[in-house]
Amino acid sequence: MSELKTTVTNASVDDFINTVADETKKRDSFALIKLFTKVTNEKPKMWGSSIVGFGQYHYKSDRSKQEGDWPLTGFSPRKQSLTLYIMPGFDKYTDLLRKLGKYKTSKGCLYINRLSDVDPAVLESLIGKSFADMKQKYS
């Protein structure tokens, strides 16, 4: 079995965010650190070279023998958009998504171009509920 590439590191979160070239994305990333820290009561940690994670859980895949650790929630300032990791997916949060603003989703990722595109209170609630659901599932 191959080793996981995305693991928690001792790299500086601030140093990573300061490498973000787009000034709006950099400013939004620092705002997201404050928001995630407030909501999760966890310190941000670098996961691999580009994910800022909060909390941690251990998983075992049902489909393979793979297992490992992963952040309970987090984000990455990708070139295309800010990618927020909503680990439980979005099925339980459709009411919040209707009120969120401009975004796209995939299975467990919420893509937003900039924080000004979404309602900050709704985003806070979405992060908080998904984090609490993950903590409960993996406690």
C-alpha positions as CSV (number, residue, x, y, z in Angstrom):
1,M,0.0,0.0,0.0
2,S,1.3,3.4,-0.9
3,E,2.0,6.1,1.7
4,L,-0.4,9.0,1.9
5,K,1.0,12.2,0.5
6,T,-1.2,14.5,2.5
7,T,-0.2,14.3,6.1
8,V,0.1,16.9,8.9
9,T,3.3,18.8,8.8
10,N,5.1,21.4,11.0
11,A,5.2,23.9,8.2
12,S,4.1,27.4,9.0
13,V,0.5,28.2,8.0
14,D,1.2,31.9,7.9
15,D,4.3,31.4,5.7
16,F,2.2,29.3,3.3
17,I,-0.6,31.9,3.1
18,N,1.9,34.6,2.5
19,T,3.0,32.8,-0.7
20,V,-0.5,33.2,-2.2
21,A,0.0,35.7,-5.1
22,D,-3.5,36.9,-5.4
23,E,-4.0,39.6,-2.7
24,T,-7.7,39.1,-2.3
25,K,-7.2,35.4,-1.9
26,K,-4.4,35.9,0.6
27,R,-6.6,38.3,2.6
28,D,-9.5,35.9,2.4
29,S,-7.3,33.0,3.5
30,F,-6.2,34.9,6.7
31,A,-9.9,35.7,7.4
32,L,-10.7,32.0,6.9
33,I,-8.1,31.0,9.4
34,K,-9.7,33.3,12.0
35,L,-13.2,31.9,11.1
36,F,-12.2,28.2,11.2
37,T,-10.2,28.8,14.5
38,K,-13.2,30.5,16.1
39,V,-15.7,27.9,14.9
40,T,-13.6,24.7,15.6
41,N,-11.5,25.9,18.6
42,E,-8.6,24.2,16.9
43,K,-5.3,25.6,15.8
44,P,-4.6,25.6,12.0
45,K,-2.0,23.0,10.8
46,M,-0.6,22.4,7.3
47,W,-1.6,19.2,5.7
48,G,0.7,18.4,2.9
49,S,1.9,21.5,1.0
50,S,-1.4,23.3,0.4
51,I,-4.2,22.4,2.8
52,V,-4.8,24.3,6.1
53,G,-6.6,21.8,8.3
54,F,-8.4,22.0,11.7
55,G,-8.8,19.0,13.9
56,Q,-8.0,15.5,12.9
57,Y,-9.7,12.1,12.5
58,H,-8.6,8.6,11.6
59,Y,-10.4,6.8,8.8
60,K,-10.4,3.3,7.3
61,S,-11.7,3.0,3.8
62,D,-14.6,0.6,3.2
63,R,-13.5,-0.1,-0.4
64,S,-9.7,-0.7,0.1
65,K,-7.2,-1.3,2.9
66,Q,-6.3,2.3,3.0
67,E,-6.5,4.2,6.2
68,G,-5.0,7.3,7.6
69,D,-5.5,10.7,9.3
70,W,-7.3,13.6,7.7
71,P,-8.4,17.1,9.0
72,L,-12.0,17.4,10.2
73,T,-12.3,20.5,8.1
74,G,-10.1,23.0,6.4
75,F,-9.4,24.9,3.2
76,S,-6.9,25.5,0.5
77,P,-6.4,28.8,-1.5
78,R,-6.3,27.1,-4.9
79,K,-5.5,29.1,-8.0
80,Q,-9.0,28.8,-9.4
81,S,-10.9,29.3,-6.1
82,L,-10.9,29.0,-2.3
83,T,-11.6,25.3,-1.6
84,L,-13.3,24.5,1.7
85,Y,-13.4,20.9,2.9
86,I,-16.9,20.1,4.2
87,M,-16.1,16.5,5.0
88,P,-19.6,15.1,5.6
89,G,-20.7,16.3,2.2
90,F,-23.7,18.6,1.7
91,D,-26.8,16.5,2.0
92,K,-27.6,17.7,5.5
93,Y,-26.9,21.3,4.8
94,T,-29.1,22.2,1.8
95,D,-31.0,24.8,3.8
96,L,-27.7,26.6,4.5
97,L,-26.5,26.3,0.9
98,R,-29.7,28.0,-0.3
99,K,-28.8,31.1,1.8
100,L,-25.0,31.0,1.2
101,G,-24.5,33.0,-1.9
102,K,-22.3,32.3,-5.0
103,Y,-20.5,28.9,-4.8
104,K,-20.0,25.5,-6.4
105,T,-19.6,22.1,-4.8
106,S,-18.3,18.6,-5.4
107,K,-18.6,15.7,-3.1
108,G,-16.9,17.3,0.0
109,C,-15.6,20.5,-1.4
110,L,-17.1,24.0,-1.4
111,Y,-15.6,26.3,-4.0
112,I,-15.9,30.0,-3.6
113,N,-14.1,32.7,-5.6
114,R,-13.9,35.2,-2.7
115,L,-15.4,35.6,0.7
116,S,-17.4,38.6,-0.4
117,D,-19.5,36.2,-2.6
118,V,-21.0,34.4,0.4
119,D,-22.9,35.3,3.5
120,P,-20.3,35.1,6.4
121,A,-22.9,34.1,9.0
122,V,-24.2,31.2,6.8
123,L,-20.6,30.1,6.1
124,E,-19.8,30.1,9.8
125,S,-22.9,28.0,10.5
126,L,-22.0,25.6,7.7
127,I,-18.4,25.1,8.9
128,G,-19.6,24.7,12.5
129,K,-22.3,22.1,11.8
130,S,-20.1,20.0,9.5
131,F,-17.3,20.1,12.0
132,A,-19.6,19.1,14.8
133,D,-21.0,16.3,12.7
134,M,-17.5,15.0,11.9
135,K,-16.4,15.2,15.6
136,Q,-19.5,13.3,16.6
137,K,-19.0,10.6,14.0
138,Y,-15.3,10.1,14.8
139,S,-15.3,10.6,18.6
